[in-house]
Amino acid sequence: MEALETSKSVFAAEILDPFINIFEKHINRNAFCINEQFYSYRTLALIISGIRKSLRQHNLLHKYVGILANDDIETYASIIAVWLEGGSYVPLHPMQPAARNNEIIEQADLSVVLSSDNSLSFNGCTTIKTRNLISEEVNLNPVECPDESPAYMLFTSGSTGKPKGVPITRGNIGTFIRSFWKVGFEINESDRCLQCFDLTFDVSVQSYLVPLTRGACTYTIPHNQIKYSYVYGLLEDHKLTFGAMAPSMIRYLRPYFSEINAPDMRYCILTAEASPVDLVTEWSACIPNAEIYDFYGPTEATIYCTYYRFSRNGFNKHFNGMLSVGKPMIGINAIITDDDYHLLGPGEKGQLCISGRQLTPGYWKNQEKTAQAFFEMNINSRSERFYKTGDLCIMDEWGDILYGGRLDYQVKIQGYRIELGEIEYHARQFLQGGNAVASTYENKSGVTEIVLFVEDKETDPEIISSYLKSTLPYYMVPSKFVFRETFPLNNNGKIDRIKLKESI
């Protein structure tokens, strides 16, 4: 494993210092294009400074602050303001059920929420309304804060029915950005960069930090727009040059491939889920001058940890039609193990495990879950801490990793890693103990969606759907419901999930 450079504060060196330098150098250039309105680096800095003034009385050093994740300049300014004050942020999605946001607020011990929506308030929290908080003077001087301090915490799906927190330190994200640049991307102030991910999803962090630390302009997607069609418009109208996208979104663009011609795109990252080789090959014709990369990484390892460059004219490694996720980024070690943590050799299928400075310290206030997901192993006479990804993979003799699917009941929907058990938990709550099994299927466009099997007589699925919409994020609500009077059982007396899925 190649060693990373050392630094007093990798977060300051890779994120805060570059952003401050960019402001000084490109003060009048556009930092964001949000809903077709442009905002300069000067405007962004003045809003950041105004929000900092309101935050000063709350002593945020090393503390978590909630941020309502709207698509507006105040929300992005809030992130930077919290970081400059020595705090870290927890995004709360405005379209998620209030019960879920309140659960996150309670788990994260939030006492302050920054909100650009003046109509919303949050249980037990001081809400700072960020709309129109603009300073007359710029203050970007950061509060000194060590890399061990948290930078943000994302809450992912949990099998117990409650979301689980994944804290990412300043050192984690600073190390990631440093490693990301070593892949070879060259972004500057003339680039136009796509940010199409919700701020509750970790790829959003890469999507806004890359342009902000290079003086480029970030183009976002309004919440009330259809994502794939809006991206189509941005590619055509604003000639984007860099962007990370999920393959499922590109699938929705597939009917329009013959009309899409984006020669200005220089780099395209595919991420958040497995990338079908045939889809990537077709998409490559739409962006004829772009370097295309397949990036892989769990939230616990800070956004990405491996990557593979797509070859336009040569052979592309794949497994079951899915593009290889490539080799580890600098500073990451990847191994394949069996169930007993024995190292497997080239061509042997097992669980992908990741180590390196990008690993989260562990799950928030959940030592049991942390102990289950992380382990120590001696590699080259040195003890390393590894994260068990839960992904079934093969490493070939050249060190490239081939993705073979999940080992557990987690799935990827719109890039989000979802515990099917969480959906089942809430469905059983509604059914008052009745049985329910969540699974996945492919719709007519080839996009993965969720199906819920209910052990009951046929009833109105809208009733169950309405309840689930009140307790789960939109991307976790099943799009199909199948009713069975009794569930089939396998030889072990357990519900036969395979037969259920075959019956769709």
N, C-alpha and C positions, 0 to 999 in steps of 0.2 A: 504494500500500500504506500503510495507516494505521500510524503509528509507535506502538510500545509505550512505556509509561512506563519510566523508568530507575530502578534501585534498586541499592544497594550489593551486596545479595545477594538475587536474586529467589527463590532456594530458601528462604532463611530467612524472607523476607517473606510468601511465599505458602503455605509448608508447615510449617516448624518453629515459627515464632512463633504462627500460628493454633492449631496443635495444643497447644502449651504453654498458651496463653490459655484454650483450651477445657477443659483439665484443671483449671485453677484455678477456672473458672467453673461447670463442670458435673461436678465430681469424682464425684458419686454417681449420675449418669445412666449408662444402659447404653451401652457402646461397641460390643459385639459380641453377637450371638446365634449360637452355633456348636453345631450338633446339638442344638438346643432348650435349650441352657444359656446364660444371660446372664452377661456380664462387664462390670463397671463401668469407667469411666475410671480410677478409683483403682486397681483391680486391674491393669488394663493398664499403668499407670504404674509400679507396684511390680515387675511382671515385667520391664518394660523396664529398670528400674534394676538389678535383679538380674543380668540378662544383661550389662549394661554393666560390672559389676564383674568378671565373668569374662573380658570382652574386653580390659580395660585392659592386661594384660601383653603383648598382641600388637601394639601400635603400628599401628593400622589406618588412620591418616590417609592418604587417597588410595588405599587398597588395596581389592582385591576380597575378599569373604568369601562362601563358599558358604552357602546356607540351604536345608535340606531343606523343600520346599514342601508341608508337611502342612496339613490344615484344622484348625488349633487356635490357641488364643490365644498360645501360645509362638512360633509362626511369625510372626504379625503383630507381636508385640512385638520379635522379632529384627530385623525390617526397620527399625523406628524406632530401636532400640538401635544398630544399625550406622550409621545416618545421623547420630545424635547424636555418635557417636565419630569422625565424619569419614570413614567408609568407605563402600563401596558393595556391593551384594549381587548374587549370581548365583544364581538359583533352580535347584534340582535336584529334579526330580519323582520322588517315591518309587515311582511306578508305571512309570517308564521303565526300560529295560534297564540293568543296572549298567555294561555296556560303554559305553553312550552317556554316562552321567553321568561315568564316569572320563575319557572323551574331553574333556568340557567342563571337568572339573577340571584336566586337563593343559593344555588350550589357555589357560585363564584364569589359570594359575599360582596356583591356590588352595592356601593352606597351612592355612586354618582353615575348618571347616564347622560351622555351628550346626544342631543336630538335636534335635527333640523326641521322636525315636524312639530309645530307648536300645539297641535291638537292632542298629542299623546303624552301620557304620564305613566310612571312605572311604580309598582308596589314597593314601598319602603325605601325609595331612592330619591335623592335630589336630582331633578332634571334640569340640566343647563340647556336652554334654548339657544342653539348656535346660529340661527338665521339672523343676519344683520350684525353679527359680532365682528366688526371689522375695525382694526386699529389704524391710527394715523401714522404710527411708526412701526417699522419692522423689528421684531426681536426673534432671532433664530439661534441665540446662544443656548446651547444645550446644558441641562443639569447633568453633572457628572454621574455616571451610573455604570456599574460593572457588567460584564458580559453574562454573568450568572443570573442577573435579574431577568424577569419575564419580559417578552416583547408583545405577545398576544396569546390568547387561548381560544381555541375553537372547540365547539361541542359537537361530537359525532354521535351517530346512532348507537344505542346500547341495548343489549338483549334483555335487560331487566325492565325495560319500559321507560327508563330515564336516560337522557343523553349523557355521555361521559366527556369530561374535559380533557383536552390535550394541550398542556402549556408548552409554548415554544419560547426559549430564551433568546436574549439579544445575541448571544454567541452562536446559537443555532442558526438564526436567520442571516447573521453577518457571514458566517462560514459558508452557508448556502450561496449567497450572492457572489462571494469570492470564487467559489468552485464553478458557479454558473458561467462567469466570464471566461474561465479557463477552457471552456468548451470551444471558444473561438468566435463568439458573436461580437460584431462590431456595430454598436448602436451609437448615434450621435444626435445633435440637435435638429437635424433635418428629417429624422425618422418620424413616422406616424404609426403609433402602436395601439393595438386592440386590447381592451380590457372587457371581456364578455362574461366573466364569472362573478357570481354573487360573492360579496365580501365575507360571507360565512364559509366560503370554500377556499382552501389554501392557495390554489393557483392564482387567485386574485392578487395575492401579495407579490408574486413574481410579476404579474401583469401591470401593476402600478409602480413597483420599485424600479424595474428596468428603465422605463422612460424617465422617471423623476431623478434618477442618479446620472443620467446622460443628457439631460436638457431637451429630451424629445417631447412630443405631445401625445397624451393618452386619450383614446376615443372609447367612450363607455356606451353601455346599452341601457336605455330607460327600462324600468320595471314593467311598464305598461305596454311594451312592444314585444312582438314575436321575435325571439332572439335571432333565429337563422335568417329571417328576411331582413332584419335591421343590419345584420352583418353584411349581407349581400349589398345593401345600399351603401354602407361605409366603404366596402371594397371598391365599388364603382364610383362613388361621388368624391371620396377623399383619398383614394389611391394609397391605402395602407401599405406599410412596408414590413411590419413585424406583428406577429400575433400568435397566441396560444389558443387552441381550440380543442374541443372534445370530438372524437369521431362521430358520436351520435348526432351532434349538430350538423356535421358535414353530410351525414346521411340524409338529413332533411333538405339539404341543398342539392342533392344528387339529381333531382328532376330538372334542375336549372344549369347543370354543368355545361351544356352546349352553349349557354348564353354568357357564362362567366369567363372573363378574360382579365386577369389581374397581374399584368407584367411588372408592376411596381413592387409587388411583395418580394422581399429579399430573404426573409426567414419565416418559416411556419413550424410551430411546435404542435404536435399532436399529443394529447395527454388525458389523464383522468380515467381512462379505460382502455381496453385492448383495441389495437388498430388493425382492421382487416387489410391485408395487402392489396386486394383488388380495389377496395375503396380508395386507399392512398394513391394507388397507381392512376386511377381515374381523376382524382383531385389534383394530382401533380400537373395535369395538362391545363388546369384552370389557372395555375400560378407558375407559369413556365420558367421563370427566372429565380425561383425561391429554393433555398436549401431547406429540406424538410427533415425534421427530427421527431423521433418517437421517444418521449420522456416518460419515465415511470417513477413513482414514489408514493409511499403512504404518508399520511399526515404526521405520523409519529417520527418520521425521518426528515421533516421539513421540506415539503413540496416535491422535489425531485431528488433521486439518488442514482439513477442509471439513465443512459441515453443511447440511441442508435440513429445513425444518419442514413436516411433512405437513399438508395442508389437509383437514379433515373434510367440508367442504361445498362446496369448490371444486375446481378443476382442479389436478392434481398432475403436474408435469413428469416424464417418463419416457422411456426408450429401450429398445426391445425388451422392454417390460413391467417394466423395472427402474426403481425410483424414482431421481430425480436425487440426486446427492450434494451438490448445492448450491454455495454460494460459500465462499471461503476464510475461516477464522477470522482474527481480528485478528492481525497480525504475520506472516501467511503470504501469499506470492505464488504464484499458480498460473498456468501457461501451458501451451498445447498446441503441440507442435513436430512437424515431420516428422523423417525419419531423419537429416537433415543439420543439425538444431537450428535450422531456420528457423521463426519464429513463424507459426502458422496463425490464420486469422481465424474469426469466428463461423460455426458450421455445418460447419467442416472437421474431419475425423477425424484424430487423431494421438495421440502419447504425452503423457500428463499428467506435467508436471514441477513440482516443489515447491521453494520456497526459504523461508528464514526462520530465526529463532533456535531453532526446534525441531529442526533437522536434526542428526543425529548427526555427530560429527567424522569418522566413517568406520568401516569394518569393522576388527575387532580383529586387529592384526598381519597385515593383508592389503592391502597398498598396491595390488596389481594389481586386486583386486576393487573397491576404493574408487575407483580411477581410472576404471574402467569404468562405475560407477554415478553418479558426480557430475561436474558440469562447470560452468564459469564462463560467464556471459553478461552483456552490458551491457543493462540495462533502465533507461530514462529517464536515460541518461548516468551510470549507476552499475553497477559490476560486482556481480553476485549469484551466489552458489553454489547450484546446483540439483541436486536428486536426481531421477533418472529412475525413475519408479514402475513402468514396465513395463505400465501400464494404458492401454488404448485408450479415449480419451474425446473428447467434443465439447463445446465451450463455446458456449452460445447467445448471442444478441445482448444479453441482460441479464446475462451473466456467470455463469449457472448451468451447472454441469458435469454432463453426461450420461455415464453409465458404459457402455462397450461391450465389456468383457471384457479378457482378458489378451493381451499381445503375445508371450509366451514360453510355456514349458512349466511355468510355475508355476500352481497352482490353490489355491483356498481350501477347506479341509475343517475343519468345526467351528470356523471362524474362523482357523485356522492357515494361513499361506502356505507351501505345500509345493512343493519342487522335485521334479517327477516323476523327474528324473534321479537323485536320491538313492535312490529306491525301486528304480529299474532297476539302479543300481550294486550294491546289496546282493543283488538277485535274481540278477544275473550271477555274483556271488561264489559263491552257493550252487550255481548251475548250472555252475560251473567254466568260465566263458567262454561258455556258451550264451546265446542272445538272449532278451531280455525287454523289453516295452514297457508302461509304465504309462499309464493314461488315466483318465477319469472317466465316470460314468453316473449317472442319477437312479434311485433306488429307487422303490418303489410309493408312498411318502409324498412323493415329489418332492424328497428330500434327496440332495445330491451325495455319492457314495461313489467309492472307487477300485477299478478293475479292472486286473488284471495279465494281459497276453497273454504266453504262453510258447511259444517256438518249439521244440516237442518233442511227442512222442507223449503221449497222455492218461496222466496219472499222478495220484497222490493229492495233491490241493491242500493237504491238511493238513500234509504234510511241509514244503512251501515256506512255508506260513503260520507254522508253528511256528518255523522258522528266522528269518523276518522279525520275529516277535514278540520274538526274543532280541536283535535289533539295532536295531529302530526303535521310536519311540513308538507307542502304540496307535492314534492317529489317522492314522498313515501306513501301517498294515498293510492291504493290499487285502481287500475283503469278497467279491470275486468273482475267480475265476481262469478264463481261457479258453485252451485249448491248441490250437495250430495246427502242423501238420507243417512248413509253410513260411509265412513272412510275405509278403504282397503288396508289390510295389515300385511306386513312381510312375515317371514319365517320366525323372526324374533318377537313377534307380537307388537311391533311398532308400526306407526302409520307409514304406509308405503308411499313416500313422496314421489318416487319415480312413476308409479302407476297413476297417481293423481295428475302429474304433469302430462303424461301421455294421453290423458282423457280429455284434454282441452279441445 
